[in-house]
């Protein structure tokens, strides 16, 4: 049985993914740790109650070294030497910019890069010792195809340059981890879950959050050395050749 940890999981994709994991057989999925700055929410409480303790809420503010250390200690205590098998770096922010990139607020750019890249690195490095103890050693970074440099023209009208830049940075962080830890048996990859109807994605997004969560879970369950260092795009039947910018063809996204 594999132990999972998902950051930013009090709502949206993270919470949906935790819900799906908790439905898996206990022979396949053990504990599912969900982190957030605020885990005291009705949705989290309901999921914890329904799953009889398999889903474990962990208060975590990665900006606070003491909070991060306490989270690692809590998880280490609960896994009892078995380690973590899968880390899903899902926490992230997106801000909007009116007009051209010259109007991009330096504060928005700094905050987006800090949350989407720096904190992803801090969380990953902090939990690395527990991941080394696990059998699967999977790190999945939730990215986006809007962060693809090769697809810059495709998404040129998406008014979120800070988000695009930070996701490109996360992708490069992913590559660095994949290269440095492949000899230890790690599988580190980025995955774009699609444009989902969450608080971040908005009500006008392409897909229900459950669709993205099911696809991410499919990759997590199959993850091994074959996924190390890759940038994955989900597959949604009927969206392989969609006329809009978002296509969900299940192929590797271009960097």
Secondary structure, 3 states (H helix, E strand, C coil): CEEEEECCCCCHHHHHHHHHHHCCCCCCEEEEEEEECCCCCHHHHHHHHHCCCCEEEEECCCCCHHHHHHHHHHHHHHHCCCCCCEEEECCCCCCCCCCCHHHCCHHHHHHHHHHHHHHHHHHHHHHHHHHHHCCCCEEEEEECHHHCCCCCCCCCCCCCHHHHHHHHHHHHHHHHHHHHHHHHCCEEEEEECCCECCCCCCCCCCECHHHHHHHHHHHHHHCCHHHCCCEEECECCCCCCCCCCCCCECCECCC
